[in-house]
């Protein structure tokens, strides 16, 4: 199975959606297709052949993005084990090596572009896995600096971009911010991105349940970032600080619970609605309430937990 040049834009589009706003109910289908696609050694060879072709070369970083999507697909398939009966699962490490090589050949991180930043985001996802004694901060730290060098921490409204391009920039910025917060949560470390270090606007959900979930996650991640900066900061949090954080968490919960949901929802929409409620409630129950315990004289759990 060879990937010809006409298919490259299609696969890049798939990669863009997977790293930002692909509807949840389509992900298993995408993973199944990509995992079967990623088993061919000839596919890897064709990537290298296209990369080395000077004429009609694909957009910069697109092959790295495709390889990164295949890496995530292989990781997901290996973790779930659900696709072994469908087709042999490819080795995720091989896709990781190839994606790293393609990133380097495209100048990342010295000269990043949107495609290489998207690819680097996907490759950095496994670093947020909890339980690692010595987590590697390199991929996340470098990704954050590369994104800042592209100006992703500033709202794209001041740049001459189409509405779709501005939305894509905002989504990419917020998912990178979410990765930073997830790394902090997984390894009990303060986030690298300060809550006031970006002026990127929230994305519009336009009554789409999957995009509304992304919006809820953005609000929750922003609040968790502020909480972690308070908890791990040099100053002891005051009762007023905790009260303000609690009010913000309650606002997120109230907004999501008060949202009118369609009377008839399919399975995916029900799952997304439930997820919105879970992530909003989790924010208050897991990160704010323990700080109350600390202020009342009860010891917080060790950072390792």
TAVENCOR-V666240 format. One record per run of one state. SS is the DSSP state (H for helix, E for strand, C for the rest). FROM is the first residue (numbers start at 1). LEN is the number of residues. If there is no record, write none. Layout:
[[SS,FROM,LEN] [SS,FROM,LEN]]
This chain:
[[C,1,4] [H,5,14] [C,19,5] [H,24,14] [C,38,3] [H,41,11] [C,52,10] [H,62,19] [C,81,11] [H,92,14] [C,106,8] [H,114,15] [C,129,9] [H,138,12] [C,150,6] [H,156,3] [C,159,4] [H,163,25] [C,188,21] [H,209,23] [C,232,7] [H,239,20] [C,259,8] [H,267,29] [C,296,10]]
